[in-house]
């Protein structure tokens, strides 16, 4: 647990130094013809501790359409990999969609396909999420 807390502090410091603290982020998984989003308590390490800004009026989780994502127009999108291949929406299709192409995160190459585990409530998954965000803040992917 101490290493987790230290990792939170280290990544939060990187976000501060990089000027990314305060940027908006959406944590999504493709679902049906749209997405499920994750926020609230489950994602508090990324929002509250690291400094990504959540969107008002979004609960702990829910469904959102591509048009809804477009209205939010996040700085970062963390898209959980569809390992079940059950969603009607695929990243390859999204990449051809003009609405998707117009998103701030897409235009700025800040869409990251991630292990779905980072959106879970378990510390192990959140630690993986910290690794991903640390790599991004250091200029990796």
N, C-alpha and C positions, 0 to 999 in steps of 0.2 A: 504494500500500500504506500510506503514511503517513496518508492521509485515512481509510482503513478503520480503522486502529488508533485514530485520534483519535475517529472516530465511535463505536467500541466504548466508549472511555473516557467520552465525553459521555453516551451512552445509559445506561451503567452508573451514572453519577452521577445521572441523572434517576430511575432506579429506586430508588436509595438515598434520594434526597430525597422521593420520593413514598411511601415505605414499602412498595413492592411487591417489593423485593429479598427473596428467600427464599420467595416465593409459588410454588406448583406450577404447571407448565404442561405441556400435552400438544400435540404437533404431529401432526396427523392428516390423513389423506385418506380419503374414503369409498372403500370397495373391496368389491365383492360385496355381501354382506348386513351388513357391518360396516365396519371401518376398518383401514388400515395406520397404524402409529405410527412416528415417527422420533425417534431419540435418539442417544446415544453420541457418537462423535467428530464425526459429521456436524452435530450440533446443539450442539456444545460452545461456540460463541460465545454462544449464548443462555443456556445453563446455567452454564458455567464463568466466562465473562467478564461477562455481564450480571447474573447472580445468580438466575435462575429455578431452582427446585429440581426436579431430575429425580426420577423414581420408581425406587426400588430394584427389582431383578429385571427391568428392561426393557433389552433389548439395543439394538443400533444401529437395528434396525427389526424389524417383525413385524406380525402381525395381532392385532386385539383386537375383541371384540364390544362392543356398547353396554353390556351388563351389566358387562363388564370395565372400561369407562370409568367406569361408575357406582361400581364398587368403589374406583377410584382417586380419583374425585370431585375433579378438578383445580380450581384457582382460575382458570386461564386455559385456553382451548382455541383453538388456531390451526388452522383447518380449511381445508386446501387445496381450492381451487375444482375441482370435477369438470368440467373443460373437455371431457372426452371423452364425458360423459353415459353412461358405461358401468357405473357403480355401481348396484346395486339399491336403495341407500339414498339418498334425496334430503333436502336440508336442510328442505324444506317438510314432508316426512313426519316428520322428526325433531322438528320444532317442535310436532307434535301428540302425540308419544309421551310418556307420563307419566314414564318413566325418564329421558328426555332433559330434560324440564322440571324434574326434581328435582335436576339437577346444579348444584353450587355456581357454576360458571362461567356457566351459563344464567341462574340466578336473579339473578346480579349483573351481567348484561349484559357478560360478558367472553368472549364467543364471537366470534371474528373470522374471517371468510372471507377468505383471503389467496391471493395468487399462489403456485402450487405451487413456483415457483422458489426461494422462501425456504427450502424444505426440502432443497434440493440442496446438493451439496458445493462449488459454485463461489462464489468471493468476490462476484461480481456479484449472485447471488441472495441471499447472506447480507447484503449491503449493503442490498438492498431490504427484507429482514427487519428490519434495524436502523432503517430509515426508518419502517416500520410500527409497531414497538415504541416508537420515539421519539414518534410521533404519539399513540399510546395514552397514554403517560406524561404527555404535555402536555395530555391531556383530549380529544383528537380520536379519530378511528377509522381 
